[in-house]
Amino acid sequence: MTDSTHHSNAQTADGRLRELAAAHGVGTSYWGWDGVERTVSDTTLRSVLAALGVPAGEAAGTERSLNDARLAPWRRLLPPVVVAREGQELRLNVHLPHGSAVRVWIDAEDGGSYEVAQRDNWDAPVDVDGVLTGRATFAVPDRVPLGWHTLLAEHDGTVARCPLVVTPRSLGTTARLAGRRNWGLTAQLYSVRSSRSWGIGDFADLTDLATISGQEGAGFLLVNPLHAAEPRPPVEDSPYLPTTRRFFNPLYLRVEVITEYGYLGASGRAEVERLAHQQHGANHSSGLLDRNPAYGAKLAALELVFGVPRDPARARAFADFCTEQGPGLDDFALWCALAETLAPGAPQWAAEASGPDTAYCREQRVLLAGRIEFHRWLQWCCDVQLEAAQRAAKQCGMEIGVIHDLAVGVKPGGADAWSFAGVLARDVTVGAPPDMFNQQGQNWTQPPWHPDRLAESGYAAYRDMLRTVLRHAGGIRVDHILGLFRLWWIPAGAGPGEGTYVHYDHEALIGILALEAQRAGAIVIGEDLGVYEPWVRDYLAERGIFGTSILWFEHDADGPLPPERYRQQCLTSVNTHDLPPTAGYLAGEHISLRERLGLLQRRVEEERAESAAEQEKVLDLVRERGLLPAAGAAGTDVRRIIEALYAFTALTPSSLLGVALVDAVGETRTQNQPGTSTEYPNWRIPLSGPHGTVLLDSLPKDPGFRSLLEAIRNAIRPRE
């Protein structure tokens, strides 16, 4: 073989590999944050394709995989799932032996039935595994209502079926907010404590914070993800690395408000009071939060309360909750019971306890029935206390109420990774490519949804997760909503910069999100920051999904955006939890911290100069609007600058304005430094101000809190 022939064959093989990657939604290149297009290596493409279950190791395997990709839809009578929009006719293809007849209809969830009419299709038949196969086109009628229906096809005595999901054309809850403005607090719940907390902010504190802010005129309260962590200490600190995204963290329970606590005997009550008293001292410390002793004490107290018999009404409510949550709750409770006895790396997890339906796990359901019931009960208690928080928010006049946060994914080895192993990809994790603030990229160590297997499951796990989170919520914030379009997959053992994007069926994922939110009467806020394709924001707006704008990031080639150019369908704020509080940001803490942690790839002097220049451009725009005196004027302290920045956001047309609680009390410490795990105590910073810890008890009278809220109210009023 000549050198030129060898080179030509190599080029052909490379081209076929990239063709195969594209066929499976795997990006072969991407545009970085700096506007430079980068080519993805063959090694990364093969690793990602392997994680998708697509052989691409040698030329023959690549050709077979390409042929399989081409024939995949032809090998099925019906698609695995069909997602349509309300009021729009959707055409779908049915595949069957050439010349055969087929009938297609819909069984609606309300008991109705709809015939599906056939449309002309002149596609030539295809040889599929030795059978000449034709393609027939049918049109789902535009009168099918919103909901989860079943599409059926009968051919030659055989009936195939698949889910048909009809989703809102645009989320109606968003339309109802058009022309009105709501401001609200954004807070990390675990950091917000009262004198009655057990060292960590809890659901009772959530209720009180909602009451306090609602009485001040807030329309919403946005909190961090409240997903469950490990069932016993030690527990994960990051709320964005949960064991499950469907169920809630019992760490946030307030023991004393559970009804059965009132019926504890004297000794039991004394023990709970002793455990609570042990934790109360931590509420007054501005040192790092420690979830482990708080959770350990709560579990001991909760077990005592669990032992109190429930009256008939409470027993019925608990039973109804378990029935409604179904097998998903049963499996989660089983995992919790197993995780109490099996270490995270125990060999049983890879063998006899590898999933909820193994013979070993079926046996454990019987042997661990008491512990399983305990973990079901914990989730019911969470549900009751979350319902109380949302009810308090609405009773105080909030139009929206509590907005929950949905993390991007879950930790490997957790409950969801165990329960949903069939719809998660292995040997890859998700993260983000290098960008301006995280110049080495990020690895979030989370297994991603497998796009095809998730679709084949009818998106059931995704739907059920959304339903639970939205159950007592006025809204949901979807962290990194861009991940519903594409996710940055990193092969096992590779660095964050050695990944590539894998694309998802965003029409299905966004549509189902909108459907479940509409049914819950909730709004959806997408955190759409970072690198994204230009059309994505327009698509989200079309579907009625709010975007996110952070003051420091809103600019174009000419500099910071004037407020009039901000989006109306948006949550706009000065700050985000991935930056220091505004006082710290103005002081350059985001650069100092990254320098200390070795995360900078340029000289620190360059970073400081560039950041100072960017901040000054924003402040100049604020001065132009008369919200700040001229640069260098006397009496312009940090507090006044922060209030002016928030007043500036009120000049935008955005329907939602977020006010960071840390900015209101004068905190400067960073809550989370992206791209780190053990290098920095992420998610462990309590709510504090210049004079130490700030408790909910004193928050309504806190001078900074009152001043910033008054500033945002005054800024909004002239526009109303």
C-alpha positions in Angstrom: 0.0 0.0 0.0 1.4 3.4 -1.0 1.6 6.3 1.5 -1.1 8.1 -0.4 -3.5 5.2 -0.4 -2.9 4.7 3.4 -3.6 8.4 3.9 -6.8 8.2 1.8 -8.0 5.2 3.8 -7.3 7.0 7.1 -9.2 10.0 5.9 -12.2 7.8 4.9 -12.1 6.1 8.3 -12.0 9.4 10.0 -14.9 10.7 8.0 -17.0 7.6 8.6 -16.3 7.9 12.4 -17.5 11.5 12.3 -20.5 10.6 10.2 -21.4 7.9 12.8 -21.0 10.4 15.7 -23.2 12.9 14.0 -25.9 10.2 13.4 -26.0 9.7 17.2 -26.1 13.3 18.1 -22.4 13.5 19.2 -20.7 16.7 18.3 -17.5 16.4 16.2 -16.5 20.1 16.9 -17.7 22.9 19.0 -17.3 26.7 19.4 -15.6 27.7 22.6 -16.4 30.7 24.8 -13.6 32.6 23.0 -15.3 32.2 19.6 -12.8 29.6 18.3 -14.0 26.3 16.8 -12.4 23.2 18.2 -12.3 19.8 16.6 -13.1 16.8 18.9 -10.5 14.1 18.9 -11.2 10.6 17.5 -10.4 9.1 20.9 -13.1 11.2 22.6 -15.6 10.3 19.8 -15.0 6.6 20.2 -15.3 6.8 24.0 -18.5 8.7 23.9 -20.0 6.4 21.2 -19.0 3.4 23.4 -20.9 5.0 26.3 -23.9 5.2 24.0 -23.5 1.5 23.2 -22.3 2.1 19.6 -19.3 0.1 18.5 -16.8 2.3 16.6 -13.5 0.6 17.4 -12.5 -0.4 13.9 -13.6 0.3 10.3 -15.9 -2.8 10.0 -17.6 -2.0 13.3 -18.1 1.6 12.3 -19.7 0.6 9.0 -22.1 -1.9 10.9 -23.0 0.8 13.3 -23.7 3.3 10.5 -26.0 0.8 8.9 -27.8 0.1 12.2 -28.3 3.8 12.7 -29.8 4.1 9.3 -32.2 1.2 9.8 -33.1 1.8 13.4 -36.4 3.6 12.8 -37.3 1.1 10.0 -37.0 -1.8 12.4 -39.9 -0.5 14.6 -43.6 -0.4 13.8 -44.0 2.7 16.0 -41.4 5.1 17.4 -40.5 4.5 21.1 -42.4 7.7 22.1 -44.1 10.6 20.3 -44.2 14.1 21.6 -46.5 16.7 20.0 -47.6 20.2 20.7 -51.1 21.1 21.5 -53.1 22.5 18.6 -50.6 21.4 16.0 -50.9 18.4 13.7 -47.9 16.1 14.0 -46.9 13.7 11.3 -45.2 10.4 12.3 -43.9 7.4 10.4 -45.0 3.8 10.8 -42.8 1.0 9.4 -44.2 -2.4 8.3 -43.7 -4.9 5.5 -44.2 -3.3 2.2 -47.8 -3.4 0.9 -49.3 -4.2 4.4 -52.2 -2.4 6.0 -52.1 -0.8 9.4 -54.6 1.1 11.6 -53.4 3.8 14.0 -55.4 5.4 16.8 -55.0 7.1 20.2 -56.4 6.1 23.6 -56.5 9.3 25.5 -55.8 9.5 29.3 -59.3 10.8 29.9 -60.8 7.7 28.3 -61.5 9.2 24.8 -60.3 7.8 21.5 -59.0 9.4 18.4 -58.5 7.9 14.9 -55.2 8.9 13.3 -55.5 9.5 9.5 -53.0 8.4 7.0 -51.3 10.9 4.7 -49.5 10.4 1.4 -46.0 9.0 1.6 -44.0 8.2 -1.6 -40.8 7.0 0.2 -39.3 4.0 -1.5 -39.4 0.7 0.5 -36.1 -0.4 2.1 -34.6 -3.9 2.6 -34.5 -4.3 6.4 -32.8 -7.5 7.5 -34.2 -9.3 4.4 -37.7 -7.9 4.6 -38.8 -5.3 2.1 -40.2 -2.6 4.5 -42.4 0.3 3.7 -43.0 3.6 5.5 -46.5 5.0 6.1 -47.2 8.5 7.4 -49.9 9.3 9.8 -51.1 12.6 11.3 -51.8 13.0 15.0 -54.8 15.3 15.0 -54.5 18.8 16.4 -57.6 18.4 18.6 -55.9 15.9 21.0 -55.7 17.6 24.4 -52.7 18.1 26.7 -51.6 15.0 28.5 -50.1 11.5 28.5 -51.9 9.3 26.0 -51.2 6.0 24.2 -50.6 5.7 20.5 -51.6 2.3 19.1 -51.0 0.6 15.7 -52.6 -2.7 14.6 -51.0 -4.7 11.9 -51.6 -8.3 10.9 -53.2 -9.1 14.3 -50.4 -7.5 16.3 -50.9 -4.3 18.3 -47.9 -2.1 19.1 -48.2 0.9 21.4 -46.1 3.8 22.6 -46.6 6.9 24.8 -48.0 10.0 23.1 -47.3 13.2 25.0 -49.2 16.3 24.0 -47.4 19.4 25.4 -48.3 23.1 25.6 -47.4 25.2 22.7 -46.3 27.8 25.2 -46.5 27.6 29.0 -49.6 29.4 30.1 -48.3 30.4 33.6 -45.7 32.5 31.9 -48.3 34.3 29.8 -50.2 35.2 33.0 -47.2 37.1 34.3 -46.8 39.2 31.2 -47.1 42.9 32.0 -46.5 42.4 35.8 -43.4 42.4 37.8 -42.4 40.3 40.8 -39.3 40.6 42.8 -38.2 37.9 45.2 -35.3 36.7 47.4 -32.9 34.1 46.3 -31.4 32.0 49.1 -29.4 28.9 50.1 -31.8 27.4 52.5 -29.3 25.4 54.5 -27.4 28.6 55.3 -30.5 30.4 56.6 -31.0 29.6 60.2 -33.1 30.7 63.2 -32.5 30.2 66.9 -34.7 27.0 66.6 -32.8 25.4 63.8 -30.7 22.3 64.3 -27.5 24.0 63.0 -28.8 23.9 59.4 -31.6 25.9 57.8 -34.8 23.7 57.4 -38.3 23.6 56.1 -39.7 25.6 59.1 -37.1 28.3 58.3 -38.3 28.1 54.7 -41.8 28.8 55.9 -40.6 31.7 58.0 -38.4 33.2 55.3 -41.3 33.0 52.8 -43.5 34.7 55.4 -41.0 37.5 56.1 -40.3 38.2 52.4 -44.0 37.9 51.4 -44.9 40.5 54.0 -42.2 42.8 52.5 -43.9 42.5 49.1 -41.9 39.7 47.5 -43.7 37.6 44.8 -41.4 34.6 45.1 -38.7 32.9 47.1 -36.1 30.9 45.1 -34.1 28.4 47.0 -31.3 25.9 46.3 -32.1 22.3 45.2 -33.7 20.4 48.1 -32.9 16.9 46.7 -32.0 14.1 49.0 -28.4 13.2 49.9 -27.2 10.1 51.6 -29.7 8.5 54.1 -27.2 8.7 57.0 -24.0 10.7 57.7 -21.6 11.5 56.2 -23.6 13.4 53.6 -22.7 15.3 50.5 -22.5 19.1 51.0 -23.3 20.1 47.5 -27.1 20.4 46.9 -26.2 20.1 43.2 -24.8 16.5 43.7 -27.7 14.6 45.2 -28.4 10.9 45.3 -31.8 11.6 43.8 -33.5 14.5 42.1 -37.0 13.1 42.7 -37.1 13.0 46.5 -36.3 15.5 49.2 -33.6 15.7 51.9 -34.9 14.8 55.4 -32.0 16.9 56.7 -34.4 19.9 56.2 -37.1 18.5 58.4 -38.0 20.4 61.5 -38.7 17.6 64.0 -40.8 19.6 66.4 -43.5 20.5 63.9 -44.3 16.9 63.0 -47.7 16.2 64.5 -46.7 13.0 66.3 -43.9 14.9 68.2 -46.6 16.3 70.4 -47.6 12.8 71.5 -44.2 11.6 72.5 -43.9 10.4 76.1 -41.9 12.5 78.6 -38.7 10.6 78.1 -38.9 10.7 74.4 -39.6 14.4 74.4 -36.7 15.0 76.7 -34.4 13.2 74.4 -35.5 15.2 71.4 -35.1 18.4 73.3 -31.6 17.3 74.4 -30.6 16.5 70.8 -32.0 19.8 69.6 -30.2 21.8 72.3 -26.9 20.2 71.2 -27.4 21.7 67.8 -28.8 25.1 68.7 -25.4 26.5 69.6 -24.2 26.0 66.0 -26.9 28.5 64.8 -24.9 31.4 66.3 -21.6 30.4 64.7 -20.3 32.1 61.5 -17.9 29.2 61.0 -18.4 26.5 58.4 -21.6 24.6 58.4 -21.4 20.9 59.3 -24.4 18.8 58.1 -23.3 15.6 59.6 -23.9 16.2 63.3 -27.1 18.0 62.5 -28.4 15.1 60.4 -27.2 12.5 62.9 -29.1 14.2 65.7 -32.2 14.7 63.6 -32.3 11.0 62.5 -32.2 9.9 66.1 -35.0 12.2 67.0 -37.0 11.3 63.9 -36.8 7.6 64.8 -38.4 8.4 68.1 -41.2 10.4 66.5 -41.7 7.6 63.8 -42.5 5.2 66.7 -45.5 7.2 67.8 -48.8 5.7 66.5 -50.6 7.9 63.9 -54.3 8.7 64.3 -56.6 7.4 61.6 -56.6 10.6 59.5 -52.8 10.8 59.6 -52.4 7.1 58.8 -54.7 7.5 55.8 -52.8 10.5 54.6 -49.5 8.7 54.8 -51.0 5.6 53.0 -52.4 7.9 50.2 -49.0 9.5 49.8 -47.3 6.2 49.4 -49.9 5.0 46.9 -49.6 8.2 44.9 -45.8 8.0 44.8 -45.9 4.4 43.8 -42.9 2.1 43.0 -40.6 5.1 42.7 -40.9 5.8 46.4 -40.6 2.1 47.2 -37.4 1.8 45.3 -35.9 4.9 46.8 -36.8 3.8 50.3 -35.2 0.4 49.6 -32.0 2.0 48.4 -31.9 4.1 51.5 -32.4 1.0 53.7 -29.6 -0.8 51.8 -27.3 2.2 51.9 -27.6 2.2 55.7 -25.8 -1.2 55.8 -23.8 -1.4 52.6 -20.8 0.9 52.2 -20.7 3.0 49.0 -18.0 0.8 47.4 -19.3 -2.5 48.7 -19.1 -5.3 46.1 -22.8 -6.1 46.5 -23.8 -2.9 44.7 -22.1 -4.3 41.5 -23.6 -7.8 41.9 -26.6 -9.0 43.9 -27.7 -5.5 44.9 -27.1 -3.9 41.4 -30.7 -2.9 40.9 -34.1 -2.8 42.6 -35.4 -5.9 40.8 -32.7 -8.5 41.6 -33.6 -11.6 43.6 -31.4 -10.3 46.5 -33.3 -6.9 46.6 -36.7 -8.6 46.4 -35.7 -10.6 49.5 -34.4 -7.4 51.2 -37.7 -5.7 50.7 -39.2 -8.2 53.1 -36.2 -8.2 55.6 -35.9 -4.4 55.7 -39.6 -3.6 55.6 -39.4 -1.6 58.8 -36.5 0.6 57.5 -38.2 1.0 54.2 -41.3 2.2 55.9 -39.2 4.7 57.9 -37.7 6.2 54.7 -41.2 6.4 53.1 -42.4 8.2 56.2 -39.5 10.7 56.0 -40.5 11.6 52.5 -44.1 12.1 53.6 -43.0 14.4 56.4 -40.9 16.4 53.8 -44.0 16.6 51.6 -46.2 17.9 54.5 -43.7 20.6 55.5 -43.1 21.7 51.9 -46.8 22.1 51.4 -46.9 24.3 54.5 -44.1 26.5 53.2 -45.9 27.1 49.9 -49.2 27.7 51.6 -47.6 30.3 53.9 -46.0 32.0 50.9 -49.3 32.3 49.1 -51.2 33.4 52.2 -48.6 36.3 52.6 -49.5 37.6 49.2 -46.8 36.0 47.0 -48.1 35.6 43.5 -45.7 32.8 42.7 -44.4 31.4 46.1 -41.5 29.0 46.6 -39.5 28.3 43.5 -37.5 25.0 43.7 -34.2 24.4 41.9 -33.6 21.3 39.8 -30.0 20.1 39.7 -28.3 19.0 36.5 -27.9 15.5 37.6 -27.1 13.0 40.4 -24.0 11.5 41.9 -22.8 8.1 40.7 -23.6 5.4 43.2 -26.7 7.2 44.5 -30.4 6.2 44.4 -31.2 7.5 40.9 -28.0 6.0 39.4 -29.1 2.7 41.0 -32.8 2.9 40.1 -32.4 4.3 36.6 -29.3 2.5 35.5 -31.1 1.5 32.4 -31.6 5.1 31.2 -28.2 6.5 32.3 -24.9 6.3 30.3 -21.9 4.6 31.9 -18.2 5.5 31.7 -18.9 9.2 31.1 -19.7 12.1 33.3 -21.1 15.6 32.5 -19.5 19.0 33.0 -18.6 22.1 31.0 -15.8 23.0 28.6 -13.3 25.7 29.6 -14.7 29.2 29.8 -13.7 32.6 31.0 -14.4 31.9 34.7 -13.4 28.2 34.7 -10.4 28.1 32.5 -9.7 24.4 33.0 -13.3 23.3 32.4 -15.6 21.6 34.9 -16.3 17.9 35.7 -19.5 17.6 37.7 -18.9 13.8 38.1 -22.5 13.0 37.2 -23.8 10.3 34.9 -25.9 11.7 32.1 -29.3 10.5 30.7 -28.8 8.1 27.8 -30.8 9.9 25.1 -32.1 6.8 23.3 -32.8 4.7 26.3 -34.6 7.6 28.0 -36.8 8.0 25.0 -37.4 4.2 24.9 -38.6 4.4 28.5 -41.2 7.0 27.5 -39.4 9.6 29.6 -41.1 8.1 32.7 -38.3 8.8 35.2 -37.9 12.4 33.9 -41.7 13.0 34.2 -42.0 11.5 37.7 -39.0 13.6 38.9 -40.6 16.8 37.6 -44.0 15.9 39.2 -42.5 15.5 42.7 -40.4 18.7 42.6 -43.4 20.7 41.3 -45.9 19.1 43.8 -45.7 22.1 46.2 -43.9 24.7 44.1 -44.9 27.9 42.5 -42.0 27.5 40.0 -39.0 25.5 39.1 -35.5 26.8 38.2 -33.7 24.4 35.9 -30.0 24.6 36.5 -28.1 24.5 33.2 -31.3 24.2 31.1 -29.0 24.1 28.1 -28.4 20.4 29.2 -31.8 19.6 27.8 -30.5 20.5 24.4 -26.9 19.2 24.7 -24.6 18.1 27.5 -20.9 18.1 27.7 -19.9 14.5 28.1 -16.4 13.7 29.5 -15.0 10.1 29.0 -13.9 8.4 32.1 -10.2 9.3 32.9 -10.2 12.3 30.6 -9.9 16.0 31.6 -12.9 18.4 31.4 -11.5 19.9 28.2 -11.4 16.5 26.5 -15.1 16.0 26.1 -17.7 16.8 23.5 -21.4 17.8 23.3 -24.1 15.1 23.1 -27.4 16.3 21.8 -30.9 15.5 23.2 -34.4 15.7 21.9 -35.1 19.1 23.3 -38.6 19.2 21.8 -39.5 16.3 24.0 -37.6 17.3 27.1 -38.7 21.0 27.1 -42.2 20.0 26.1 -42.6 17.6 29.0 -41.2 20.2 31.4 -43.8 22.7 30.1 -46.6 20.1 30.4 -45.8 19.2 34.0 -45.3 22.8 35.0 -48.6 23.8 33.4 -50.4 21.1 35.2 -48.8 22.2 38.5 -49.7 25.9 37.8 -46.0 26.7 38.1 -43.5 28.8 36.1 -40.2 27.6 34.7 -37.0 29.5 34.8 -34.1 28.2 32.7 -30.6 29.0 33.8 -29.4 29.7 30.3 -26.0 31.1 31.1 -22.7 30.0 29.5 -22.0 28.8 26.0 -25.1 28.1 23.9 -26.2 28.0 20.3 -27.8 31.3 19.2 -31.3 29.9 18.5 -31.7 28.2 22.0 -32.9 31.3 23.9 -35.4 32.1 21.2 -36.8 28.5 21.4 -37.1 28.7 25.2 -38.9 32.0 24.9 -41.3 30.5 22.3 -42.2 27.7 24.7 -42.8 30.1 27.6 -39.7 29.4 29.6 -38.1 32.3 31.5 -34.4 32.9 30.9 -31.8 34.1 33.4 -29.8 37.3 33.2 -27.0 38.2 35.6 -26.0 41.9 35.5 -22.2 41.3 35.0 -22.7 38.9 32.1 -25.1 41.0 30.0 -23.1 42.7 27.3 -22.4 42.7 23.6 -19.5 43.9 21.5 -20.2 47.5 22.5 -20.1 46.8 26.2 -22.7 46.3 29.0 -26.3 46.1 27.8 -28.5 49.1 28.6 -31.5 48.0 30.7 -34.0 48.4 28.0 -32.3 45.6 26.0 -32.8 43.0 28.7 -35.3 40.3 28.1 -38.9 40.6 29.5 -39.4 36.9 29.9 -36.5 36.6 32.3 -35.3 36.4 35.9 -32.8 39.2 36.2 -30.4 39.7 39.1 -27.1 41.2 40.1 -25.7 38.0 41.5 -25.5 34.2 41.3 -24.3 31.6 43.7 -21.4 30.8 41.5 -20.0 34.3 42.1 -19.1 35.9 45.4 -21.8 38.1 47.0 -21.8 41.5 45.3 -19.6 43.1 48.0 -17.0 40.4 47.5 -17.3 40.6 43.7 -16.7 44.3 43.7 -13.6 43.7 45.9 -12.2 41.1 43.4 -12.8 38.1 45.7 -13.6 35.9 42.6 -10.0 36.5 41.4 -8.3 36.3 44.7 -10.0 32.9 45.4 -9.1 31.4 42.0 -5.6 32.6 42.5 -5.3 30.9 45.9 -6.7 27.7 44.4 -4.5 27.7 41.3 -7.4 28.0 38.8 -6.1 31.0 36.8 -4.3 30.4 33.5 -3.3 34.1 33.1 -1.3 36.4 35.4 -3.4 37.6 38.3 -2.6 41.2 37.5 -4.2 40.7 34.0 -7.3 39.2 35.6 -7.6 42.0 38.1 -7.2 44.7 35.5 -9.7 43.2 33.1 -12.3 42.6 35.9 -11.9 46.1 37.2 -12.4 47.5 33.8 -15.5 45.5 33.1 -17.0 46.4 36.5 -16.3 50.1 35.8 -18.1 49.9 32.5 -21.2 48.6 34.3 -20.9 51.2 37.0 -20.6 54.0 34.4 -23.9 52.8 32.9 -25.5 52.8 36.3 -24.2 56.4 36.8 -25.6 57.5 33.5 -29.0 56.5 34.8 -28.6 58.7 37.8 -28.4 55.9 40.3 -24.9 56.7 41.5 -22.9 59.9 41.8 -19.8 60.5 39.6 -16.9 58.1 40.1 -14.8 59.1 43.2 -17.6 61.1 44.8 -17.6 61.1 48.6 -20.1 58.9 50.4 -20.4 56.2 47.8 -19.9 53.1 50.0 -20.3 49.5 48.9 -23.8 49.3 50.3 -24.9 52.3 48.2 -23.3 50.7 45.1 -25.1 47.4 45.7 -28.5 49.1 46.1 -27.8 51.1 42.9 -27.0 47.9 41.0 -30.3 46.4 42.1 -32.2 49.6 41.2 -30.6 49.3 37.8 -32.2 45.8 37.3 -35.6 47.4 38.0 -35.1 49.6 34.9 -35.2 46.4 32.8 -38.5 45.0 31.4 -37.8 41.7 33.1 -40.9 40.2 34.8 -38.8 38.6 37.6 -36.2 40.4 39.7 -34.0 38.3 42.0 -32.5 39.8 45.2 -29.8 37.7 46.7 -30.2 37.4 50.5 -26.4 37.4 50.9 -26.3 40.9 49.3 -29.1 42.1 51.6 -27.1 41.2 54.8 -23.7 42.2 53.5 -22.0 38.8 53.1 -18.7 38.7 51.2 -17.7 35.0 51.2 -18.2 32.9 48.1 -20.8 30.1 48.5 -19.4 28.0 45.7 -16.3 28.0 43.5 -17.1 26.0 40.3 -14.4 23.6 39.2 -13.5 22.7 42.8 -14.5 19.9 45.2 -12.3 19.5 48.2 -10.1 22.6 47.5 -12.7 25.0 48.8 -15.6 24.5 51.4 -18.3 24.8 48.8 -21.9 25.1 50.1 -20.8 25.4 53.7 -21.0 29.2 54.2 -23.7 30.3 56.7 -25.7 33.5 56.3 -23.5 36.2 57.9 -23.0 39.9 57.7 -20.3 42.4 58.7 -21.2 41.7 62.4 -21.4 37.9 62.3 -24.2 35.4 61.9 -27.6 36.7 60.7 -30.5 34.6 62.1 -34.1 34.7 60.8 -35.2 36.0 64.2 -33.5 39.3 63.6 -33.7 39.4 59.8 -36.8 41.7 59.6 -35.0 44.4 61.5 -31.6 43.9 59.9 -30.6 47.4 58.5 -29.1 46.1 55.4 -32.0 43.8 54.6 -34.5 46.6 55.1 -32.5 49.1 53.1 -32.0 46.9 50.1 -35.6 45.8 50.0 -36.8 49.3 50.2 -34.4 50.3 47.4 -35.8 47.6 45.1 -39.4 48.5 46.0 -38.8 52.1 45.3 -37.1 51.3 42.0 -40.0 49.2 40.8 -42.8 51.5 41.9 -42.3 54.3 39.3 -42.6 51.7 36.5 -45.8 50.1 37.8 
